[in-house]
Amino acid sequence: MDNQTVLAQGTGRRRVLWVAATAFAAMLVVGLVAHFLRENIDSTAPTWRGLSGLAGLLYADGEANLWAWASGLLLAGIGVSLAAVGFAARNERHRSAPYFVLAALALMLSADEIAQLHEKLARFDFDTDFTFAWLSVGVPVAIVVGLIVLWIARRIDRQLRRRLIVAGTFFLLGAVGFEAIGGIVIRGQLDDLARTSLPYHLLVGIEEGLEVTGALLALAAALSALTVERTTAGILVRTRFGREANTALKCTTVYP
């Protein structure tokens, strides 16, 4: 495979990621604006029904809607990509188990995004009255899982590890950090009317924006670790680091 083919693959990946980022940004903004307007205008207004429909479909803080499905699909894409890296690494006689573990984690996050599994942690609430109940258990769990992931990531390709750590930082900052801040904003009020406020909607936008940014960065990292070659036998999927090592070996053999 020549360099032009590799460049074309990189261009295609970037184009797909930019399209996905644009689509997520549009859904996020439209959903937030629609929900905010719906909650702050009279239900008899002519536009209320349309806003309600858009909010129900796209609002990032909602459940079982298009946003949740798209976010879950994005996380599943990360899992599939990391699994592909694992299979390719195994074929190249590299360590593959860490990639499969990370792929399983991404698929678990995908299931949680669609089914809102983390909300079930609220039943283990330790009398938390200043933010969302699930965070009293979720934060310690996130810390433990994060440390385990960092330990596992020591055994994967260095460049991929660095990019995944950056992506994970963005994701956790949104999923845990700004989620907690949003909960504090609500619990600081006498009732849940704070959910209709502009500050809360802005926090939801930051939270979900960080999560999607982290997920897109992780998908970009996983895809960049793969190369696709057309051979006489068919399509060959390889890892970038395996291909580079093989190229270096050939150069050493030709030019001792």
Secondary structure, DSSP 8 states (H G I E B T S, - for coil): --HHHHHHHHHHHHHHHHHHHHHHHHHHHHHHHHHHHHHHS-TTSTTHHHHHHHHHHH-TTSSSSHHHHHHHHHHHHHHHHHHHHHHHHHHTTS--HHHHHHHHHHHHHHHHHHHTGGGGGGGG--S--SS-TTHHHHHHHHHHHHHHHHHHHTTS-HHHHHHHHHHHHHHHIIIIIIHHHHHHHHHTSSSGGGGGSHHHHHHHHHHHHHHHHHHHHHHHHHHHTEEEEEETTEEEEEEHHHHHHHHHHHHHHH--
